[in-house]
Amino acid sequence: MPILRKTIARDTHLNNDEAAVYKAIGKKYFDKHSSVNHGAGEYVRVTGATVATTNTVESNFAILKRGLYGRLHHVGEQRLQRYVTEFDFR
């Protein structure tokens, strides 16, 4: 996935749920990788100074979706990053 190499720093800490696709991505593209198992009722895992959770990204994505559906209705690929950045700021 060349887009991952271009847009995400290698030292980023990847947090994800139990989806199998993330295991390969985590090993290949990231130095730090943690996951939680939603299927087993686990939503936060704390290991020393490392906290694994997907709550933050799920909340950010929900805010973005509400903005897109409620106000913008359609966003082309060429402007998507601008809107993602704007809603991340909010």
C-alpha positions in Angstrom: 0.0 0.0 0.0 2.1 2.9 -1.2 -0.3 5.5 0.2 0.6 4.4 3.7 4.3 4.9 3.1 3.5 8.4 1.7 1.1 9.7 4.3 1.9 8.0 7.7 5.2 8.2 9.5 6.9 4.9 10.3 7.1 5.7 14.0 3.3 6.2 14.3 1.7 3.9 16.9 -1.1 1.9 15.1 -4.1 1.1 17.3 -6.8 -1.1 15.8 -9.5 -3.7 16.6 -9.3 -7.4 15.9 -9.7 -7.2 12.1 -7.1 -9.5 10.5 -6.1 -7.1 7.8 -4.4 -4.8 10.4 -1.9 -7.5 11.6 -0.1 -7.6 8.2 -0.3 -3.8 7.9 1.0 -3.3 11.4 4.0 -5.6 10.9 4.9 -4.2 7.5 4.4 -0.4 7.9 4.7 0.5 11.6 7.2 0.1 14.4 4.6 0.2 17.2 1.3 -1.7 16.9 -1.4 -2.5 19.5 -4.9 -3.9 19.2 -8.1 -4.5 21.2 -10.6 -7.3 20.9 -14.0 -5.8 20.6 -15.5 -9.3 20.1 -14.4 -10.3 23.6 -15.7 -7.0 25.1 -12.3 -5.4 25.3 -12.3 -1.7 24.3 -9.1 -0.4 26.0 -5.9 -2.2 26.8 -3.2 -0.6 29.0 0.3 -2.1 28.9 2.7 0.0 30.9 2.8 3.4 29.2 1.0 2.1 26.1 -2.8 2.5 25.7 -4.5 0.7 22.9 -8.0 2.0 22.0 -10.0 2.8 18.9 -12.4 5.1 20.7 -10.7 8.3 19.5 -10.7 7.5 15.8 -14.2 6.2 15.9 -15.4 9.4 17.5 -13.5 11.5 14.9 -14.9 9.5 12.1 -18.5 9.9 13.5 -18.0 13.7 13.6 -16.7 13.7 10.0 -19.6 11.6 8.8 -22.2 13.9 10.4 -20.6 16.9 8.8 -20.5 15.2 5.4 -24.0 13.9 5.4 -25.6 16.9 7.2 -23.8 19.9 5.6 -21.7 18.9 2.6 -23.6 15.9 1.1 -20.8 15.1 -1.3 -17.0 15.6 -1.3 -14.7 14.8 -4.2 -11.4 13.0 -3.6 -9.5 16.2 -4.5 -10.9 18.1 -1.4 -11.5 15.2 1.0 -8.2 15.8 2.9 -9.2 19.5 3.5 -12.4 18.4 5.1 -10.8 15.7 7.2 -8.3 18.2 8.5 -11.1 20.7 9.3 -13.2 18.2 11.2 -10.1 16.9 13.0 -9.5 20.4 14.2 -13.0 20.7 15.5 
